[in-house]
Amino acid sequence: MQSRVTTPRTLLAARRQAFGPGVAEPPPPILRSWERCAALGLDFGQRPRVEPLSGAEMRAAFDRSEALRQTCRPEIEALHADAQATGSLVILTDADGLILDTLGSDSFAGRAAQVALRPGVPWSESLTGTNAIGTALIERRPVEVRGAEHYFEPHRILSCAAMPILGADGSVLGVLDLTGPAAIHQGHALGLVGLAVAAIEHRLLATVPPGCEVLRLHRDAGLLGTPREGVLVFEGHRLVGANRHGLALLGLTWGDLGTERAGFHGGDTAPGPLALRDATGAPLYGRLQGAPASIRRRSAAEPARQNPATPSPTTSSPAAPILDPGTDKLLARAVRLIDAGIPVVVEGETGTGKEVFARAAHAGCARSHKPFVAVNCAALPETLIEAELFGYEPGAFTGAARHGAKGLLRQAEGGLLFLDEIGDMPLALQSRLLRALQEREVLPVGGTRPVPVDFALICATHRDLSRMVEEGAFRADLFYRIAPYRVRLAPLRDRPDRLALVRGLWARTDGPARGVTLSPDCEAALAAAEWPGNLRQLAACLKALAALAEAGEVLGPEDLPEGVAKSSAVAPAPRREPEAGRLDAIAQDAMRAALAAHGGNVSRAARSLGVSRSTLYRRCLRERAEA
């Protein structure tokens, strides 16, 4: 018990002292927490009296939570880099708020330890007052507590974002938290924590429990199998487990576990994605796992509440992009940033797939069910670009539509706006775009009242924006606003998966359906070509080959366009028979062949061999010395 009791009057005085006169009160979860703390008699002006567990108690607590710690390890390590970059800590607690692990900035860890934010210390609300960990446990929801929103004064140096980790039955397993200094606003923290918790909870439902069936569903068939999918677990047609996404997609709550029934009938389930509709008629796609043949689709005549999903016609989704592992990692990072409300700039040569990357990021983010609006800033007439982007009121200018226009920014409401070739946007318009991004509202041409907007943003360019800023060709303030994170897509000539890319793109033409195939030599020539137009040029070439080929024909290098055939020609690699049992000789043969194939370019040769540039240099020098 603290030294003095906090009454509602002293609590109100403390709140005014913390937030200042005229400042808006904190969100309801914070107010509820303050009231709970006051009811417990906690003294906000004192340092909370918490004691770390003894060594034996900590070992016992860690042993009990070892399974949770192992499950969360990938996400904690992924957040580690973000925490270090922002001077923060990633914190994992058990279901009682006991801190199990902290990882991140060493300098901030020392400051956090001064207020007992370290492993072995309980951070429940009843002991440490209003804080993201303890309040999230009570509220069972994501919570952010910044600076003076903390109940105890010593904790006001912290800015914390936390989310409880829920099991398949809705029970709280622990809390994941990202905490940094209050002086630095970290608007992305709660978004990053939410993405990590979604991945953890998805992994908890990765296997089908014995005797159960699992229905995985999403509004986008391409997102089945990802942490974005909803998951429902049935036992004897009774809903016994789920994740948050699954409940949200169907308008259910944790209280519905044990009472909802699947009620499928009307034909055995077929392999592949199921086409379903929720109770409102919105399309869903699902896949059953561990389902016996007796489980059947529900007929439309049964009440929607009896079964949360009903059949609907299948629609085809666009083919997924063909990404190499490096680009796939960049895409996953871009999705995390978009979901955290952070813009992304995609850089790369013409034809490297910047819009394809942006569309894949939209498909993988939480806004995938909302519009994707692509704007080519270089293609809009300079005299009309402002009206196209921000919209206009009726009669705003000669030739304006009678009812006005919303504009492309408002068309992207709730979804993702893709500004292609942002480097070609006129300077005068850049200031208006910056204002719209800062204020989250647009003023239509001829209008007097701003209109709120909400969209995620990806920009793309083939130019070097940082150099344009130095040269005064691009606004520095806009650059810093849109480019907190930049993704550079490699040109096709530098991609390590060129052969797989050729085969993947060929499979998307109509050639295979007509029995047209590429010979191994033809595939190798296509993979070795320079392709100055990158993916766009390669895809166009393959479509042309498929259109010109006869049914059942096997295409060889002689069938390639002249420019492609010449650019793919390489000198034959000199070979020598390696001495039996000598791995060095085999390695030297591979090294010489790679250098010959890449025209002596050490960087490309090293990349094709999967070794570092320095390793290849060292081997070259050694071979010359031996010669």
C-alpha positions as CSV (number, residue, x, y, z in Angstrom):
1,M,0.0,0.0,0.0
2,Q,1.3,3.5,-0.9
3,S,1.9,6.2,1.7
4,R,-1.2,8.2,1.0
5,V,-4.6,7.6,-0.5
6,T,-5.5,9.3,-3.8
7,T,-9.0,10.7,-3.9
8,P,-10.9,11.7,-7.0
9,R,-10.2,15.4,-6.2
10,T,-6.4,14.8,-5.9
11,L,-6.6,12.6,-9.0
12,L,-8.2,15.5,-11.0
13,A,-5.6,17.9,-9.7
14,A,-2.8,15.6,-10.8
15,R,-4.4,15.1,-14.2
16,R,-4.5,18.9,-14.7
17,Q,-0.9,19.2,-13.6
18,A,0.2,16.4,-16.0
19,F,-1.7,17.6,-19.1
20,G,-1.9,21.3,-18.5
21,P,-5.0,23.6,-18.7
22,G,-7.0,23.4,-22.0
23,V,-5.2,20.2,-23.2
24,A,-7.5,17.4,-24.3
25,E,-7.9,14.6,-21.9
26,P,-6.2,11.3,-22.7
27,P,-8.1,8.4,-24.4
28,P,-10.7,6.5,-22.4
29,P,-8.5,3.5,-21.6
30,I,-6.0,5.8,-19.9
31,L,-8.8,7.6,-17.9
32,R,-10.2,4.2,-16.8
33,S,-6.8,3.1,-15.7
34,W,-6.2,6.3,-13.7
35,E,-9.5,5.7,-12.0
36,R,-8.6,2.1,-11.2
37,C,-5.3,3.3,-9.8
38,A,-7.0,5.9,-7.7
39,A,-9.5,3.4,-6.3
40,L,-6.5,1.2,-5.3
41,G,-5.1,4.1,-3.3
42,L,-1.9,4.4,-5.3
43,D,0.0,7.6,-4.7
44,F,0.9,9.1,-8.1
45,G,3.7,11.3,-6.6
46,Q,5.7,8.5,-5.1
47,R,7.9,5.9,-6.7
48,P,6.0,2.5,-7.0
49,R,7.3,-0.1,-4.6
50,V,8.1,-3.1,-6.7
51,E,10.7,-5.7,-6.0
52,P,12.3,-8.0,-8.5
53,L,11.9,-11.7,-8.1
54,S,14.7,-13.6,-6.4
55,G,17.0,-15.8,-8.5
56,A,15.1,-19.0,-7.8
57,E,11.7,-17.3,-8.4
58,M,12.9,-15.8,-11.8
59,R,14.2,-19.2,-12.9
60,A,10.9,-20.8,-12.1
61,A,9.0,-18.1,-13.9
62,F,11.2,-18.3,-17.0
63,D,10.8,-22.1,-17.1
64,R,7.0,-21.7,-17.0
65,S,7.2,-19.2,-19.9
66,E,9.9,-20.9,-22.0
67,A,7.4,-22.0,-24.7
68,L,6.1,-18.5,-25.0
69,R,9.6,-17.1,-25.2
70,Q,10.6,-19.5,-28.0
71,T,7.4,-18.8,-29.9
72,C,8.0,-15.0,-29.8
73,R,11.7,-15.1,-30.5
74,P,11.5,-14.5,-34.3
75,E,9.3,-11.4,-33.9
76,I,11.4,-10.0,-31.0
77,E,14.6,-10.4,-33.0
78,A,12.8,-8.7,-36.0
79,L,11.8,-5.8,-33.8
80,H,15.3,-5.6,-32.3
81,A,16.7,-3.6,-35.3
82,D,13.8,-1.1,-35.1
83,A,14.3,-0.7,-31.3
84,Q,18.0,0.0,-31.7
85,A,17.4,2.5,-34.5
86,T,14.8,4.4,-32.3
87,G,16.6,4.1,-29.0
88,S,13.9,1.8,-27.7
89,L,13.4,-1.6,-26.0
90,V,11.4,-4.6,-27.1
91,I,9.8,-6.2,-24.0
92,L,8.1,-9.5,-23.5
93,T,6.1,-10.3,-20.3
94,D,4.1,-13.3,-19.1
95,A,0.4,-13.2,-18.5
96,D,0.8,-11.5,-15.2
97,G,3.0,-8.6,-16.6
98,L,6.3,-10.1,-15.3
99,I,9.0,-8.9,-17.6
100,L,10.8,-11.9,-19.2
101,D,13.0,-10.4,-21.8
102,T,14.2,-6.9,-23.0
103,L,16.2,-6.3,-26.2
104,G,17.2,-3.1,-28.0
105,S,19.1,0.1,-27.2
106,D,21.7,-0.4,-24.5
107,S,21.8,3.3,-23.6
108,F,18.0,3.4,-23.1
109,A,18.0,0.1,-21.2
110,G,20.1,1.8,-18.5
111,R,17.5,4.6,-18.1
112,A,14.7,2.1,-18.1
113,A,16.4,0.1,-15.4
114,Q,16.3,3.2,-13.1
115,V,12.5,2.9,-13.1
116,A,12.6,-0.9,-12.7
117,L,11.8,-1.7,-16.3
118,R,13.9,-4.8,-16.5
119,P,13.6,-8.6,-16.4
120,G,12.2,-10.1,-13.3
121,V,10.1,-7.1,-12.3
122,P,6.3,-7.3,-12.4
123,W,4.6,-4.4,-14.3
124,S,0.9,-5.1,-13.5
125,E,-1.3,-2.1,-13.3
126,S,-2.0,-2.7,-9.6
127,L,1.7,-2.4,-8.8
128,T,3.1,0.1,-11.3
129,G,0.0,2.1,-12.1
130,T,-1.0,3.1,-15.6
131,N,1.5,1.7,-18.1
132,A,1.1,0.0,-21.5
133,I,1.9,-3.5,-20.2
134,G,-0.4,-3.6,-17.2
135,T,-3.2,-1.6,-18.8
136,A,-3.1,-3.8,-21.9
137,L,-3.5,-6.8,-19.7
138,I,-6.7,-5.4,-18.1
139,E,-8.1,-3.8,-21.2
140,R,-7.3,-6.9,-23.4
141,R,-6.5,-4.6,-26.2
142,P,-3.6,-2.7,-27.7
143,V,-2.6,0.3,-25.5
144,E,-0.3,3.2,-25.9
145,V,0.8,5.2,-22.9
146,R,2.9,8.3,-23.6
147,G,4.9,10.4,-21.1
148,A,2.5,12.1,-18.7
149,E,-0.2,9.6,-19.3
150,H,1.6,7.2,-16.9
151,Y,0.1,7.3,-13.5
152,F,3.4,7.4,-11.5
153,E,5.6,10.5,-12.1
154,P,8.9,8.6,-12.4
155,H,7.4,6.6,-15.4
156,R,6.7,9.8,-17.4
157,I,10.1,9.5,-19.0
158,L,8.7,6.6,-21.0
159,S,6.5,6.2,-24.1
160,C,5.1,2.7,-24.3
161,A,3.0,0.7,-26.8
162,A,1.9,-2.8,-25.8
163,M,-0.5,-5.5,-27.0
164,P,-1.6,-8.7,-25.3
165,I,-0.8,-12.0,-27.0
166,L,-3.9,-14.2,-27.1
167,G,-4.1,-18.0,-27.4
168,A,-6.6,-19.8,-29.6
169,D,-9.2,-19.8,-26.8
170,G,-8.8,-16.1,-26.1
171,S,-6.7,-16.5,-23.0
172,V,-3.9,-14.0,-22.4
173,L,-0.5,-15.6,-22.8
174,G,1.7,-12.5,-22.4
175,V,2.3,-9.0,-23.6
176,L,4.6,-7.6,-26.3
177,D,5.7,-4.1,-25.7
178,L,7.9,-1.4,-27.4
179,T,9.1,1.3,-25.1
180,G,11.3,4.3,-25.7
181,P,12.0,7.8,-24.3
182,A,8.9,10.0,-24.0
183,A,10.8,12.9,-25.6
184,I,10.8,11.1,-29.0
185,H,7.4,10.6,-30.6
186,Q,7.2,7.0,-31.9
187,G,3.9,7.0,-33.9
188,H,4.8,3.7,-35.5
189,A,5.4,1.7,-32.3
190,L,1.9,0.4,-31.8
191,G,1.6,-0.6,-35.5
192,L,4.9,-2.6,-35.4
193,V,3.8,-4.3,-32.1
194,G,0.4,-5.2,-33.7
195,L,2.1,-6.8,-36.7
196,A,4.4,-8.8,-34.5
197,V,1.6,-10.1,-32.3
198,A,-0.4,-11.1,-35.3
199,A,2.5,-13.2,-36.6
200,I,2.9,-14.8,-33.1
201,E,-0.8,-15.7,-32.8
202,H,-0.8,-17.0,-36.3
203,R,2.1,-19.3,-35.5
204,L,0.3,-20.6,-32.5
205,L,-2.4,-21.9,-34.9
206,A,0.0,-23.3,-37.5
207,T,-0.9,-26.9,-36.7
208,V,-4.3,-28.6,-36.7
209,P,-5.1,-29.9,-33.2
210,P,-6.0,-33.7,-33.0
211,G,-9.6,-34.3,-33.8
212,C,-10.2,-30.8,-35.0
213,E,-10.7,-29.0,-38.4
214,V,-9.2,-25.6,-39.2
215,L,-10.8,-23.1,-41.5
216,R,-8.4,-20.4,-42.8
217,L,-10.1,-17.5,-44.5
218,H,-9.5,-14.0,-45.9
219,R,-11.1,-11.5,-48.2
220,D,-8.1,-12.0,-50.6
221,A,-7.3,-15.5,-51.7
222,G,-3.7,-14.6,-52.1
223,L,-3.3,-13.9,-48.4
224,L,-4.4,-17.3,-47.3
225,G,-1.5,-18.9,-45.4
226,T,-0.1,-15.5,-44.2
227,P,-0.5,-13.9,-40.7
228,R,-3.3,-11.8,-42.2
229,E,-5.6,-14.7,-42.6
230,G,-8.4,-15.5,-40.2
231,V,-8.3,-18.9,-38.4
232,L,-11.2,-20.8,-37.0
233,V,-10.8,-24.2,-35.2
234,F,-13.8,-26.6,-35.1
235,E,-14.2,-29.7,-33.0
236,G,-17.2,-31.7,-34.0
237,H,-18.6,-28.7,-35.9
238,R,-18.3,-26.6,-32.7
239,L,-16.1,-23.5,-32.8
240,V,-13.5,-24.0,-30.1
241,G,-10.7,-21.7,-31.2
242,A,-9.9,-18.7,-33.4
243,N,-7.6,-15.8,-33.9
244,R,-8.6,-12.1,-33.8
245,H,-8.7,-11.8,-37.6
246,G,-11.0,-14.8,-37.9
247,L,-13.5,-13.4,-35.4
248,A,-13.3,-9.9,-36.9
249,L,-14.0,-11.2,-40.4
250,L,-17.2,-12.9,-39.2
251,G,-18.3,-10.3,-36.7
252,L,-17.8,-12.7,-33.8
253,T,-16.3,-12.3,-30.3
254,W,-14.4,-14.5,-28.0
255,G,-17.6,-15.2,-26.1
256,D,-18.9,-17.0,-29.2
257,L,-16.4,-19.9,-28.7
258,G,-18.2,-23.1,-27.8
259,T,-21.5,-21.9,-29.1
260,E,-21.1,-21.3,-32.8
261,R,-21.6,-24.2,-35.2
262,A,-20.2,-24.8,-38.6
263,G,-23.2,-26.6,-40.2
264,F,-21.5,-27.2,-43.6
265,H,-23.4,-29.4,-46.0
266,G,-24.4,-29.6,-49.7
267,G,-21.4,-31.4,-51.2
268,D,-17.9,-32.5,-50.1
269,T,-15.3,-29.8,-49.9
270,A,-13.1,-29.7,-53.0
271,P,-9.3,-29.2,-52.8
272,G,-8.0,-25.6,-53.1
273,P,-9.5,-22.4,-51.8
274,L,-13.2,-22.3,-51.0
275,A,-15.2,-19.3,-52.1
276,L,-17.4,-18.1,-49.3
277,R,-19.4,-15.1,-48.1
278,D,-19.8,-13.7,-44.6
279,A,-23.1,-12.9,-43.0
280,T,-23.2,-9.5,-44.8
281,G,-22.6,-11.0,-48.2
282,A,-19.0,-9.8,-48.5
283,P,-16.8,-12.3,-50.3
284,L,-14.4,-14.5,-48.4
285,Y,-12.0,-17.2,-49.5
286,G,-11.2,-20.2,-47.2
287,R,-9.3,-23.4,-47.0
288,L,-10.1,-26.4,-44.7
289,Q,-7.4,-28.4,-43.0
290,G,-7.9,-31.7,-41.4
291,A,-11.5,-31.8,-42.6
292,P,-13.1,-35.2,-43.1
293,A,-15.3,-35.7,-46.1
294,S,-18.4,-35.5,-43.9
295,I,-17.9,-31.8,-43.5
296,R,-20.0,-30.1,-46.2
297,R,-20.8,-26.6,-47.3
298,R,-23.8,-24.9,-45.7
299,S,-26.8,-24.3,-47.9
300,A,-28.0,-20.7,-48.4
301,A,-31.3,-21.6,-46.8
302,E,-29.8,-21.9,-43.3
303,P,-29.5,-18.8,-41.1
304,A,-26.3,-16.8,-41.5
305,R,-25.7,-16.8,-37.8
306,Q,-25.8,-20.6,-37.7
307,N,-22.6,-20.7,-39.9
308,P,-20.4,-17.6,-40.3
309,A,-19.4,-18.4,-43.9
310,T,-21.4,-19.3,-47.0
311,P,-20.4,-20.3,-50.6
312,S,-20.0,-17.7,-53.3
313,P,-18.6,-17.8,-56.8
314,T,-14.8,-17.9,-57.1
315,T,-13.1,-14.9,-58.7
316,S,-9.5,-15.1,-60.0
317,S,-6.9,-13.0,-58.2
318,P,-3.9,-11.4,-60.0
319,A,-0.8,-13.6,-60.2
320,A,1.6,-13.0,-57.4
321,P,4.9,-11.2,-58.3
322,I,8.0,-13.4,-58.8
323,L,10.4,-12.1,-56.2
324,D,13.9,-13.2,-55.3
325,P,14.6,-13.8,-51.6
326,G,16.2,-10.4,-51.1
327,T,13.2,-8.5,-52.7
328,D,10.8,-10.7,-50.7
329,K,12.4,-9.5,-47.5
330,L,12.1,-5.9,-48.7
331,L,8.4,-6.5,-49.4
332,A,7.8,-7.9,-45.9
333,R,9.5,-4.9,-44.4
334,A,7.5,-2.5,-46.6
335,V,4.3,-4.1,-45.5
336,R,5.2,-3.6,-41.9
337,L,6.0,0.0,-42.4
338,I,2.7,0.6,-44.4
339,D,0.7,-0.9,-41.6
340,A,2.5,1.3,-39.1
341,G,1.5,4.4,-41.2
342,I,5.0,5.0,-42.5
343,P,5.5,6.0,-46.2
344,V,7.8,4.0,-48.4
345,V,9.8,5.2,-51.5
346,V,10.6,2.5,-54.1
347,E,13.6,3.3,-56.3
348,G,14.8,1.5,-59.4
349,E,15.4,1.7,-63.1
350,T,12.5,1.8,-65.6
351,G,10.9,-1.6,-65.8
352,T,12.2,-3.1,-62.6
353,G,8.7,-3.7,-61.3
354,K,8.1,-0.7,-58.9
355,E,4.3,-0.7,-59.4
356,V,4.2,-4.5,-59.1
357,F,6.1,-4.2,-55.8
358,A,3.6,-1.5,-54.6
359,R,0.6,-3.7,-55.6
360,A,2.1,-6.7,-53.7
361,A,2.6,-4.5,-50.7
362,H,-1.0,-3.4,-50.9
363,A,-2.2,-7.0,-51.1
364,G,-0.2,-7.9,-48.0
365,C,-1.1,-5.0,-45.8
366,A,-4.1,-4.4,-43.6
367,R,-5.6,-2.0,-46.2
368,S,-5.8,-4.8,-48.9
369,H,-9.7,-4.7,-48.9
370,K,-9.6,-1.0,-49.7
371,P,-8.7,0.7,-53.1
372,F,-5.2,0.7,-54.7
373,V,-4.9,4.0,-56.6
374,A,-1.9,4.4,-58.9
375,V,-1.0,7.9,-60.2
376,N,1.8,8.4,-62.8
377,C,3.0,11.9,-61.9
378,A,5.0,12.1,-65.2
379,A,1.9,11.4,-67.3
380,L,-0.5,14.0,-65.9
381,P,-0.7,17.4,-67.7
382,E,1.0,20.0,-65.6
383,T,-2.0,22.3,-66.0
384,L,-4.4,19.7,-64.7
385,I,-2.3,17.7,-62.2
386,E,-3.6,19.7,-59.2
387,A,-7.2,19.1,-60.1
388,E,-6.5,15.4,-60.8
389,L,-4.9,14.9,-57.4
390,F,-7.0,17.0,-55.1
391,G,-10.3,17.1,-57.0
392,Y,-12.3,20.2,-57.8
393,E,-15.7,21.9,-57.1
394,P,-18.3,22.4,-59.8
395,G,-17.4,25.3,-62.1
396,A,-13.9,25.6,-60.7
397,F,-12.5,26.1,-64.1
398,T,-13.5,26.1,-67.8
399,G,-14.3,22.5,-68.9
400,A,-14.8,21.3,-65.3
401,A,-17.4,18.5,-64.9
402,R,-20.8,19.8,-63.8
403,H,-20.7,17.9,-60.5
404,G,-17.0,18.4,-59.8
405,A,-14.6,15.5,-59.1
406,K,-13.2,13.8,-55.9
407,G,-9.6,13.6,-57.1
408,L,-7.2,10.7,-56.9
409,L,-6.2,11.3,-53.2
410,R,-9.8,11.0,-52.1
411,Q,-10.4,7.9,-54.3
412,A,-7.7,6.2,-52.3
413,E,-9.6,6.7,-49.1
414,G,-8.8,3.9,-46.6
415,G,-6.5,2.2,-49.1
416,L,-3.1,2.8,-50.6
417,L,-2.0,5.7,-52.9
418,F,0.8,4.9,-55.3
419,L,2.6,8.0,-56.7
420,D,4.7,6.8,-59.5
421,E,7.6,9.0,-60.8
422,I,7.2,11.3,-57.9
423,G,10.5,13.0,-59.0
424,D,8.7,14.4,-62.0
425,M,6.1,16.3,-59.9
426,P,6.3,20.1,-60.4
427,L,7.9,22.0,-57.4
428,A,4.8,24.1,-57.0
429,L,2.6,21.1,-56.5
430,Q,5.0,19.4,-54.1
431,S,4.2,22.0,-51.5
432,R,0.5,21.2,-51.8
433,L,1.1,17.5,-51.5
434,L,3.3,18.1,-48.5
435,R,0.5,20.0,-46.8
436,A,-2.0,17.3,-47.6
437,L,0.2,14.6,-46.1
438,Q,0.9,16.7,-43.0
439,E,-2.7,17.8,-42.4
440,R,-4.3,14.5,-43.7
441,E,-6.8,16.6,-45.6
442,V,-7.1,18.1,-49.1
443,L,-8.6,21.3,-50.4
444,P,-10.3,20.7,-53.8
445,V,-9.6,23.3,-56.5
446,G,-12.2,26.0,-56.2
447,G,-13.2,24.8,-52.7
448,T,-13.2,26.6,-49.4
449,R,-13.5,23.6,-46.9
450,P,-10.8,21.0,-46.5
451,V,-11.8,17.3,-46.8
452,P,-10.2,14.7,-44.5
453,V,-8.3,11.9,-46.2
454,D,-6.9,8.6,-44.9
455,F,-4.6,6.5,-47.1
456,A,-1.2,4.7,-46.9
457,L,1.5,6.1,-49.3
458,I,4.0,4.5,-51.6
459,C,6.1,6.6,-53.9
460,A,8.3,5.4,-56.8
461,T,11.0,7.0,-58.9
462,H,13.8,6.1,-61.3
463,R,15.6,9.2,-60.2
464,D,18.0,9.9,-57.2
465,L,15.7,12.0,-55.0
466,S,18.5,12.8,-52.5
467,R,20.6,14.3,-55.3
468,M,17.5,16.2,-56.6
469,V,17.1,17.7,-53.1
470,E,20.8,18.8,-53.2
471,E,20.3,20.4,-56.6
472,G,17.1,22.1,-55.6
473,A,14.9,20.1,-58.0
474,F,12.9,18.4,-55.2
475,R,11.6,19.9,-51.9
476,A,13.7,18.7,-49.0
477,D,10.7,18.8,-46.6
478,L,8.6,16.6,-48.9
479,F,11.6,14.2,-49.3
480,Y,11.9,13.7,-45.6
481,R,8.2,13.3,-45.2
482,I,7.8,10.6,-47.9
483,A,11.1,8.8,-47.6
484,P,11.8,7.6,-44.1
485,Y,12.4,4.3,-45.7
486,R,13.6,3.7,-49.2
487,V,13.5,0.4,-51.2
488,R,15.9,-0.1,-54.2
489,L,14.8,-2.7,-56.7
490,A,17.7,-4.4,-58.4
491,P,17.9,-4.3,-62.2
492,L,17.2,-7.5,-63.9
493,R,20.9,-8.0,-64.9
494,D,21.8,-8.1,-61.2
495,R,19.1,-10.4,-60.0
496,P,20.4,-13.9,-58.9
497,D,17.2,-15.7,-60.0
498,R,17.1,-14.8,-63.7
499,L,16.5,-18.4,-64.9
500,A,13.7,-19.0,-62.4
501,L,12.3,-15.6,-63.5
502,V,12.3,-16.6,-67.2
503,R,10.5,-19.8,-66.4
504,G,8.0,-18.1,-64.1
505,L,7.1,-15.4,-66.6
506,W,6.9,-17.9,-69.5
507,A,4.4,-19.9,-67.5
508,R,2.2,-16.8,-67.5
509,T,2.0,-16.5,-71.3
510,D,-0.3,-18.6,-73.4
511,G,2.7,-20.6,-74.8
512,P,2.5,-23.5,-72.3
513,A,-1.2,-23.9,-72.8
514,R,-0.5,-24.4,-76.6
515,G,2.3,-26.8,-75.9
516,V,5.1,-24.3,-76.7
517,T,8.3,-24.9,-74.7
518,L,11.6,-23.1,-74.3
519,S,14.7,-25.3,-74.9
520,P,17.3,-25.2,-72.1
521,D,19.7,-23.3,-74.4
522,C,16.9,-20.8,-75.1
523,E,16.2,-20.4,-71.4
524,A,19.9,-19.9,-70.7
525,A,20.2,-17.2,-73.4
526,L,17.1,-15.4,-72.1
527,A,18.6,-15.5,-68.6
528,A,22.0,-14.2,-69.7
529,A,20.7,-11.3,-71.8
530,E,21.3,-7.7,-70.6
531,W,17.6,-6.5,-70.7
532,P,18.1,-2.7,-70.4
533,G,14.3,-2.5,-70.1
534,N,14.4,-5.0,-67.2
535,L,11.3,-7.0,-66.3
536,R,9.0,-5.1,-68.6
537,Q,11.2,-5.9,-71.6
538,L,11.6,-9.5,-70.7
539,A,7.9,-10.1,-70.2
540,A,7.1,-8.4,-73.5
541,C,9.7,-10.5,-75.3
542,L,8.2,-13.7,-73.9
543,K,4.7,-12.8,-74.9
544,A,5.9,-12.1,-78.4
545,L,7.7,-15.5,-78.6
546,A,4.5,-17.2,-77.4
547,A,2.4,-15.4,-80.0
548,L,4.7,-16.2,-82.9
549,A,5.3,-19.9,-82.0
550,E,3.4,-22.7,-83.6
551,A,1.5,-25.1,-81.3
552,G,3.8,-27.7,-79.8
553,E,7.0,-25.9,-81.0
554,V,10.2,-26.0,-79.1
555,L,12.0,-22.7,-79.2
556,G,15.7,-22.4,-79.3
557,P,18.2,-19.5,-79.2
558,E,17.8,-18.9,-82.9
559,D,14.2,-17.9,-82.3
560,L,15.1,-15.0,-80.1
561,P,15.0,-11.4,-81.4
562,E,18.4,-10.4,-82.8
563,G,19.2,-7.9,-80.1
564,V,18.5,-10.4,-77.3
565,A,20.5,-13.2,-79.0
566,K,23.5,-10.9,-79.3
567,S,23.4,-9.5,-75.8
568,S,23.2,-13.0,-74.4
569,A,26.2,-14.4,-76.3
570,V,29.1,-15.2,-73.9
571,A,32.5,-16.6,-74.6
572,P,32.9,-20.3,-73.8
573,A,34.3,-20.8,-70.4
574,P,37.8,-22.4,-70.4
575,R,37.8,-25.7,-68.6
576,R,40.3,-28.1,-67.3
577,E,39.8,-31.5,-65.8
578,P,40.2,-31.2,-62.1
579,E,42.5,-33.5,-60.3
580,A,40.7,-36.3,-58.6
581,G,39.8,-35.5,-55.0
582,R,40.9,-31.9,-55.2
583,L,38.1,-29.6,-54.2
584,D,40.3,-26.5,-54.8
585,A,40.5,-27.4,-58.5
586,I,36.7,-27.7,-58.8
587,A,36.3,-24.4,-57.1
588,Q,38.8,-22.7,-59.4
589,D,37.0,-24.1,-62.4
590,A,33.7,-22.7,-61.2
591,M,35.4,-19.4,-60.4
592,R,36.9,-19.1,-63.9
593,A,33.6,-20.1,-65.5
594,A,31.7,-17.5,-63.6
595,L,34.2,-14.8,-64.4
596,A,34.0,-15.7,-68.1
597,A,30.2,-15.8,-68.1
598,H,30.0,-12.3,-66.6
599,G,32.7,-10.7,-68.8
600,G,35.2,-10.5,-66.0
601,N,32.9,-8.6,-63.7
602,V,34.0,-9.8,-60.2
603,S,30.9,-8.5,-58.4
604,R,28.4,-10.3,-60.6
605,A,30.6,-13.5,-60.7
606,A,30.8,-13.5,-56.9
607,R,27.0,-13.0,-56.7
608,S,26.3,-15.9,-59.1
609,L,28.6,-18.2,-57.0
610,G,27.1,-17.2,-53.7
611,V,30.4,-16.0,-52.3
612,S,31.6,-12.5,-51.2
613,R,33.5,-10.3,-53.5
614,S,36.5,-10.3,-51.2
615,T,36.5,-14.1,-51.3
616,L,36.6,-14.2,-55.1
617,Y,39.4,-11.6,-55.2
618,R,41.4,-13.6,-52.7
619,R,41.0,-16.8,-54.8
620,C,42.0,-15.0,-58.0
621,L,45.2,-13.6,-56.4
622,R,46.1,-17.0,-55.0
623,E,45.6,-18.7,-58.4
624,R,47.9,-16.0,-60.0
625,A,50.5,-16.6,-57.3
626,E,50.4,-20.4,-57.9
627,A,50.7,-19.9,-61.6
